Amino acid sequence: MTHEQHQPPPYIPGPNPGRPDQPPLPQQYNQVQPWQPTPPPMLYPPMQPAPIVKPKSPGGAAVLSFLFPGLGQIMNGDIGTGIAMMVLTVLAWVSLMVLIGVILLPTVYIWSIVDAYNKAKRWNTAHGIIS
């Protein structure tokens, strides 16, 4: 026996040559035929559209913080800072009795308004929104 007799038969495209008694399968788009190798696994998931991000309103956050400090922060999604501003506001109102609230209350109000406005602007800028 020579070396040529041990080689596998050549590749023949088309219906499975080993099963002549079976009719060929219909050619459909993306259908893997029995004689075709399986496609490689997908390395990356299909692309999804980018999520739509709603802009935050810096003016709305400032107005809410003017009405009650901390509401603008909560509207911006900064819940912890919003609650802290609310607690500071209540403490400032209580401290009006000992006169320290005269300085503390306007400071908390102004700080809350400026912070809510700046955080909304910063969030919009970070997400590519011009506001």
ROSENU-239276 format. One record per residue: x, y, z of N, C-alpha, C in turn. Coordinates in steps of 0.1 Angstrom, whole numbers, padded with zeros to 4 digits, always signed. Each point is the difference from the previous one (the first is absolute). Layout:
! residues N
XYZXYZXYZ;...
***
This chain:
! residues 131
+0008-0012+0000-0008+0012+0000+0009+0012+0000;-0004+0010-0008+0007+0012-0001-0006+0011+0009;+0007+0010+0001-0005+0012+0008-0012+0006-0005;-0002+0000-0013-0012+0007-0007-0013-0007+0003;+0001-0013+0003-0013-0007+0003-0006+0003+0013;+0008+0006+0010-0005+0002+0013-0005+0015+0002;+0000+0008-0010-0005+0013+0001-0015+0000-0001;-0007+0010+0007-0014+0001+0000-0005+0005-0014;-0012-0003-0004-0005+0005-0013+0000+0015+0000;+0001+0006-0012+0000+0014-0001-0014+0006+0004;+0000+0013+0004-0012+0007+0004-0009+0002-0013;-0012-0004+0001-0009+0002-0011-0012+0009+0005;-0001+0013-0005-0011+0008+0005-0013-0005-0006;-0010+0004+0007-0014-0004-0004-0006-0009+0010;-0010-0008-0004-0007-0009+0009+0010-0010+0005;-0003-0006+0011+0008-0009+0007+0003-0012-0009;+0013-0001-0005+0003-0011-0010-0001-0014+0007;+0001-0001+0013-0001-0013+0006-0014-0006+0001;-0010+0008-0003-0014-0004+0002-0007+0002-0013;+0002-0007-0011-0006+0003-0013-0015-0004+0000;-0004-0008+0010-0014-0004+0000-0010+0011+0006;+0006+0010+0006-0008+0011+0006+0001+0012-0009;-0012+0007-0002+0000+0012-0009+0008+0011+0008;+0005+0009-0008+0007+0011+0006-0009+0009+0008;+0005+0006+0011-0008+0010+0008-0002+0013-0008;-0011+0007+0002-0003+0012-0007+0011+0011+0005;+0004+0008-0009+0010+0010+0003-0007+0012+0005;+0001+0002+0013-0006+0012+0007+0011+0009+0005;-0003+0012+0002+0009+0010+0005+0004-0003+0014;+0013-0001+0002+0006-0002+0014-0002-0014+0005;-0004-0009-0008-0002-0014+0005+0013-0008-0002;+0004-0006+0011+0012-0008-0001-0003-0014-0004;+0006-0004-0011-0003-0013-0006+0009-0010+0008;-0003-0013-0001+0007-0010+0008+0015-0001-0004;+0003+0003-0013+0014-0001-0004+0008+0013+0002;-0007+0010+0005+0007+0013+0003+0005+0000+0014;+0011+0007+0003+0004+0001+0014-0010+0010+0007;-0001-0002+0013-0008+0009+0008+0007+0014+0000;-0008+0011+0000+0006+0013+0000+0006+0002+0014;+0010+0009+0000+0007+0003+0013-0010+0007+0009;+0002-0001+0013-0009+0008+0009+0002+0015-0001;-0010+0007+0003+0000+0015-0002+0009+0005+0012;+0010+0008-0003+0009+0005+0010-0006+0011+0007;-0008+0009-0006-0006+0011+0006-0015+0000-0002;-0007+0004+0009-0015+0000-0002-0004+0011-0010;-0011-0002-0007-0004+0010-0010-0001+0014+0006;+0003+0010-0008+0000+0013+0005-0015+0005+0004;-0001+0006+0011-0013+0005+0004+0000+0015-0001;-0011+0006-0002+0000+0015-0001+0003+0006+0013;+0007+0012+0000+0003+0006+0013-0013+0005+0007;+0000-0002+0013-0012+0005+0007-0001+0015-0001;-0013+0004+0000-0003+0014-0001+0001+0006+0014;+0007+0010+0002+0002+0006+0013-0008+0014+0000;-0008+0001+0010-0008+0013+0001+0009+0010+0007;+0000+0012-0005+0008+0011+0007-0007+0004+0013;+0009+0004+0009-0005+0006+0013-0001+0015-0002;-0010+0006+0006-0002+0014-0001+0007+0007+0012;+0011+0008-0003+0007+0007+0010-0009+0011+0007;-0008+0006-0009-0010+0010+0006-0010-0006+0009;-0006-0011-0005-0010-0007+0009+0006-0004+0013;+0012-0005+0000+0007-0005+0012+0002+0012+0009;+0004+0012-0005+0002+0012+0008-0013+0004+0006;-0011+0000-0008-0013+0005+0005-0005-0009+0012;+0002-0013-0002-0004-0010+0010+0008+0002+0013;+0013+0003-0002+0008+0002+0012-0003+0013+0007;-0005+0010-0008-0005+0013+0006-0012-0002+0008;-0010-0009-0005-0012-0002+0007+0003-0008+0013;+0008-0010-0001+0004-0007+0012+0014-0006-0002;+0010+0004+0007+0013-0006-0003+0001-0015+0001;+0006-0006-0010+0001-0014-0001-0009-0006-0011;-0011+0006-0004-0008-0005-0010+0007+0000-0014;+0008+0010-0003+0008+0000-0012+0010-0011-0001;+0006-0003+0011+0009-0011+0000-0007-0014-0002;-0011-0001+0006-0008-0012-0002-0005-0002-0014;-0004+0012-0006-0003-0001-0014+0011-0004-0009;+0012+0004+0004+0012-0004-0008+0005-0014+0003;-0007-0007+0009+0004-0014+0003+0010-0001+0011;+0003+0011+0007+0010+0000+0011-0008-0001+0013;-0005-0011+0003-0010-0002+0011+0007+0003+0014;+0012-0005+0002+0007+0002+0013+0003+0015+0003;+0004+0007-0011+0003+0015+0002-0013+0007+0002;-0011-0004-0007-0013+0007+0002-0005-0002+0014;+0001-0012+0005-0005-0002+0014+0009+0008+0010;+0013+0000-0002+0009+0008+0009-0004+0014-0001;-0003+0006-0012-0004+0014-0001-0013+0002+0008;-0009-0009-0001-0013+0002+0007+0002+0000+0015;+0009-0009+0005+0002-0001+0014+0007+0013+0005;+0010+0005-0008+0007+0012+0003-0010+0012+0000;-0010+0000-0009-0010+0011+0000-0008+0000+0012;-0005-0012+0004-0007-0001+0013+0008+0005+0012;+0013-0005+0000+0008+0005+0011+0003+0015+0000;+0001+0005-0012+0001+0015-0001-0012+0007+0005;-0012-0005-0003-0012+0007+0004-0001-0001+0016;+0004-0012+0005+0000-0001+0015+0010+0009+0006;+0011+0002-0006+0011+0008+0006-0003+0015-0001;-0011+0003-0007-0003+0015+0000-0003+0005+0014;-0004-0009+0009-0003+0004+0014+0013+0004+0007;+0011-0005-0004+0012+0004+0007+0009+0009-0009;-0006+0006-0010+0005+0010-0009+0011-0005-0010;+0005-0012+0002+0010-0006-0010-0007-0003-0013;-0013-0002+0001-0008-0003-0012-0001+0012-0010;+0003+0012+0005-0001+0012-0009+0011-0001-0010;+0011-0006+0003+0011-0002-0010-0001-0014-0007;-0004-0010+0008-0001-0014-0005-0011-0002-0010;-0012+0006+0002-0011-0002-0009+0003+0005-0014;+0004+0013-0002+0003+0004-0014+0011-0007-0006;+0010-0004+0008+0011-0008-0005-0004-0013-0006;-0009-0007+0007-0005-0013-0004-0008+0002-0013;-0009+0010+0000-0008+0002-0012+0009+0003-0012;+0009+0009+0001+0009+0004-0011+0008-0012-0005;+0006-0007+0010+0008-0012-0003-0008-0010-0008;-0013-0003+0005-0008-0010-0007-0004+0004-0014;-0003+0013-0002-0004+0005-0014+0012-0001-0009;+0012+0004+0004+0012+0000-0009+0004-0014-0002;+0000-0009+0010+0004-0014-0002-0010-0007-0009;-0013+0002+0001-0009-0007-0009+0002+0004-0014;+0002+0013-0002+0002+0006-0014+0012-0006-0006;+0011+0001+0008+0013-0005-0006+0001-0015-0002;-0007-0008+0008+0000-0014-0002-0008-0004-0012;-0011+0007-0003-0008-0003-0012+0008+0004-0012;+0007+0011+0000+0008+0004-0011+0011-0010-0003;+0007-0004+0011+0011-0009-0001-0005-0014-0006;-0012-0004+0005-0005-0013-0005-0003+0001-0015;-0006+0011-0004-0003+0002-0014+0013+0000-0009;+0010+0007+0005+0012+0001-0007+0007-0014-0001;-0001-0007+0011+0007-0014+0000-0007-0009-0010;-0013+0002-0003-0007-0009-0009-0002+0007-0014;+0008+0010-0003+0000+0006-0013-0012+0008-0003;-0007+0005+0010-0012+0009-0002+0004+0014+0002;-0004+0009-0009+0003+0014+0002-0012+0006+0006;+0003+0006+0012-0012+0007+0007+0004+0014+0004;
***
